[in-house]
Amino acid sequence: MKKILVLEDETSIRSFVVINLKRAGYDPIEAGTGAEAFERIKENPDIKVALLDIMLPDTDGFEVCRILRAADPHMGIIMLTARTQEMDKVTGLMTGADDYVTKPFSPAELTARVDALYRRIGGVEQVDTGEIAQGPFKLNTRNRTLEKNGQRIKLTQVEYSIMKMFMDNPGKALSREDILNMVWGRDYFGELKIVDVNIRRLRIKIEDDSTNPTYITTVWGYGYKWGF
């Protein structure tokens, strides 16, 4: 079964999440604190996706996200939060999360998000074995890695998917809706802002000057374009 970490300190909410994930075919690994989460990850190194609550008794989900992302750029991370402030959503994404779900959420929404993320991180075997080289960049589609001028750039799996989408469509203006559909899937429940935040995070990693991007340029009022 597909293992998934569920970090949530409220027992009732954690039980609700666990029950629905089990029904959807997952093997939830439970934790109520940040410390427990790191122990569960050590005991279960084959965990591919983590659901992280923001408010925890010993730390916060943002810090757990930072540590998990630094240790494993390929892990899928979804933030669970009761907060509705935009900055919390942006902070979660900028610290390395792939997605967020705001409480209260339906079982269908949660499992759809988890399913979509699991597919993106390689839960389905990849068959593409080539490379895409453009300008100073080389994307290895077998290893799902990116190099710039021969130097490896660490990407999350969502960032990799965005890079592949751009490099498959050089010079083409892509709307935010196009990007959302191609990277997150047409069944994604979330908002368009997740595109902008991930583009911002990707620019920090690949641009010479992220405040004046030259590779991923903004098409004002529409979306983004990849080019040189």
C-alpha positions as CSV (number, residue, x, y, z in Angstrom):
1,M,0.0,0.0,0.0
2,K,1.0,3.6,-0.5
3,K,2.3,5.1,2.7
4,I,1.3,8.6,3.7
5,L,2.3,10.6,6.8
6,V,-0.6,12.3,8.6
7,L,0.7,14.9,11.1
8,E,-2.2,16.3,13.0
9,D,-2.4,16.9,16.8
10,E,-6.2,16.9,17.0
11,T,-7.2,13.3,17.4
12,S,-10.7,13.6,16.0
13,I,-9.4,15.3,12.8
14,R,-6.5,12.8,12.4
15,S,-8.9,9.9,12.8
16,F,-11.2,11.4,10.2
17,V,-8.3,11.8,7.8
18,V,-6.9,8.4,8.4
19,I,-10.3,6.6,7.9
20,N,-10.8,8.3,4.6
21,L,-7.3,7.7,3.4
22,K,-7.6,4.0,4.2
23,R,-10.8,3.8,2.3
24,A,-9.0,5.4,-0.7
25,G,-6.3,2.7,-0.6
26,Y,-3.6,4.4,1.4
27,D,-1.6,3.3,4.4
28,P,-1.6,6.3,6.8
29,I,1.3,6.7,9.3
30,E,0.1,8.8,12.2
31,A,1.9,11.5,14.2
32,G,0.7,14.1,16.7
33,T,3.8,16.2,17.0
34,G,6.7,17.3,14.9
35,A,9.1,15.1,16.8
36,E,6.8,12.1,16.3
37,A,6.6,12.9,12.6
38,F,10.4,12.7,12.2
39,E,10.4,9.4,14.0
40,R,7.7,8.0,11.8
41,I,9.6,9.1,8.7
42,K,12.8,7.4,10.0
43,E,10.8,4.2,10.7
44,N,9.1,4.4,7.3
45,P,11.5,5.7,4.7
46,D,9.2,4.7,1.9
47,I,6.6,7.4,2.8
48,K,6.1,9.4,-0.4
49,V,3.5,12.0,0.7
50,A,3.0,14.0,4.0
51,L,0.0,15.8,5.2
52,L,1.1,18.5,7.7
53,D,-1.1,20.5,10.1
54,I,0.3,24.0,10.7
55,M,-0.6,24.4,14.4
56,L,1.3,21.8,16.5
57,P,2.2,21.5,20.2
58,D,6.0,21.4,19.8
59,T,6.6,23.3,16.5
60,D,4.7,24.4,13.5
61,G,4.0,22.7,10.2
62,F,6.0,25.3,8.3
63,E,9.2,24.2,10.1
64,V,8.4,20.5,9.6
65,C,7.9,21.2,5.9
66,R,11.2,23.0,5.6
67,I,13.1,20.1,7.2
68,L,11.3,17.4,5.2
69,R,11.8,19.3,2.0
70,A,15.6,19.9,2.7
71,A,15.9,16.2,3.4
72,D,13.9,14.9,0.4
73,P,13.1,17.2,-2.5
74,H,10.9,14.5,-4.0
75,M,8.5,14.0,-1.2
76,G,5.0,15.3,-1.8
77,I,3.8,17.7,0.9
78,I,0.3,19.1,1.6
79,M,-0.4,21.6,4.4
80,L,-3.6,21.2,6.4
81,T,-4.8,24.3,8.1
82,A,-7.9,25.9,9.7
83,R,-6.5,29.3,8.8
84,T,-7.8,31.2,5.8
85,Q,-5.3,34.1,5.6
86,E,-3.6,34.3,2.3
87,M,-0.1,34.7,3.9
88,D,-0.4,31.2,5.5
89,K,-1.1,29.6,2.2
90,V,1.8,31.5,0.5
91,T,4.1,30.7,3.4
92,G,3.4,27.0,3.2
93,L,4.1,26.9,-0.5
94,M,7.2,29.0,-0.2
95,T,8.6,26.7,2.5
96,G,8.4,23.8,0.1
97,A,4.8,22.5,0.2
98,D,3.2,21.3,-3.0
99,D,-0.4,22.1,-2.1
100,Y,-2.6,23.1,0.8
101,V,-6.1,22.1,2.0
102,T,-8.1,24.4,4.3
103,K,-10.2,22.9,7.0
104,P,-13.0,22.0,6.9
105,F,-12.5,19.8,3.8
106,S,-14.5,17.0,2.3
107,P,-13.1,13.5,2.1
108,A,-13.5,13.7,-1.7
109,E,-11.4,16.9,-1.9
110,L,-8.7,15.5,0.4
111,T,-8.3,12.2,-1.5
112,A,-8.4,13.9,-4.8
113,R,-5.6,16.2,-3.8
114,V,-3.6,13.3,-2.4
115,D,-4.2,11.2,-5.5
116,A,-3.1,14.0,-7.8
117,L,0.0,14.7,-5.9
118,Y,0.9,11.0,-5.7
119,R,0.7,10.8,-9.5
120,R,2.9,13.8,-9.9
121,I,5.7,12.5,-7.6
122,G,6.0,9.3,-9.5
123,G,3.5,6.9,-8.0
124,V,2.9,6.0,-11.6
125,E,6.1,4.7,-13.3
126,Q,7.8,7.0,-15.7
127,V,8.5,5.7,-19.2
128,D,10.2,8.8,-20.7
129,T,14.0,8.2,-20.8
130,G,15.3,11.3,-22.7
131,E,16.8,14.7,-22.0
132,I,15.7,18.2,-23.0
133,A,18.5,20.7,-23.4
134,Q,17.6,24.4,-23.8
135,G,20.1,27.3,-23.2
136,P,22.0,26.6,-20.0
137,F,19.4,24.1,-18.9
138,K,19.3,20.3,-19.2
139,L,16.3,18.4,-18.0
140,N,16.8,14.7,-17.5
141,T,13.4,13.1,-17.9
142,R,14.5,9.7,-16.7
143,N,15.9,10.9,-13.3
144,R,13.6,13.9,-13.2
145,T,16.5,16.3,-12.5
146,L,17.5,19.7,-13.8
147,E,21.0,21.2,-14.3
148,K,21.9,24.7,-15.1
149,N,25.4,25.2,-16.6
150,G,26.2,21.7,-15.4
151,Q,25.2,22.4,-11.8
152,R,22.3,20.4,-10.3
153,I,19.3,22.4,-9.1
154,K,17.1,20.8,-6.5
155,L,13.5,20.8,-7.5
156,T,10.3,19.5,-5.9
157,Q,8.3,17.2,-8.1
158,V,5.8,20.0,-8.8
159,E,8.7,22.3,-9.8
160,Y,10.0,19.6,-12.1
161,S,6.6,19.2,-13.7
162,I,6.5,23.0,-14.3
163,M,9.9,23.0,-15.8
164,K,9.1,20.1,-18.1
165,M,5.9,21.8,-19.2
166,F,7.8,25.0,-20.1
167,M,10.6,23.2,-21.9
168,D,8.0,21.2,-23.9
169,N,6.5,24.5,-24.9
170,P,9.3,27.0,-25.6
171,G,8.3,30.5,-26.5
172,K,4.6,29.7,-26.0
173,A,2.5,31.9,-23.8
174,L,0.7,29.7,-21.3
175,S,-2.3,30.9,-19.3
176,R,-2.5,30.2,-15.6
177,E,-5.4,27.9,-16.4
178,D,-3.3,26.0,-18.9
179,I,-0.5,25.6,-16.3
180,L,-2.9,24.5,-13.6
181,N,-4.5,21.9,-15.9
182,M,-1.1,20.6,-17.3
183,V,0.7,20.3,-13.9
184,W,-2.0,19.8,-11.3
185,G,-4.6,18.1,-13.5
186,R,-8.1,19.1,-14.6
187,D,-9.7,17.6,-11.5
188,Y,-7.7,19.9,-9.2
189,F,-9.9,21.6,-6.6
190,G,-7.5,24.5,-5.7
191,E,-7.0,28.1,-6.7
192,L,-5.0,29.8,-9.5
193,K,-2.7,31.5,-7.0
194,I,-0.9,28.2,-6.5
195,V,0.5,28.6,-10.0
196,D,1.9,32.1,-9.2
197,V,3.5,31.0,-5.9
198,N,5.2,28.0,-7.5
199,I,6.5,30.1,-10.4
200,R,7.9,32.5,-7.8
201,R,9.6,29.7,-6.0
202,L,11.0,28.2,-9.2
203,R,12.3,31.6,-10.4
204,I,14.3,31.9,-7.2
205,K,16.0,28.6,-8.0
206,I,16.7,29.0,-11.8
207,E,16.9,32.8,-12.6
208,D,20.2,34.8,-12.3
209,D,18.0,37.5,-10.8
210,S,14.6,36.4,-9.7
211,T,13.3,40.0,-9.4
212,N,14.2,40.5,-13.1
213,P,13.5,37.1,-14.7
214,T,14.7,36.3,-18.2
215,Y,13.8,32.6,-18.5
216,I,10.2,32.5,-17.1
217,T,8.7,35.8,-18.1
218,T,5.2,37.1,-17.2
219,V,2.6,37.7,-19.8
220,W,0.6,40.3,-18.0
221,G,-3.0,39.6,-17.4
222,Y,-2.6,36.1,-18.9
223,G,0.2,33.8,-17.6
224,Y,3.8,33.0,-18.3
225,K,6.2,32.2,-21.1
226,W,9.5,30.2,-21.2
227,G,12.2,31.5,-23.5
228,F,15.7,33.1,-23.8
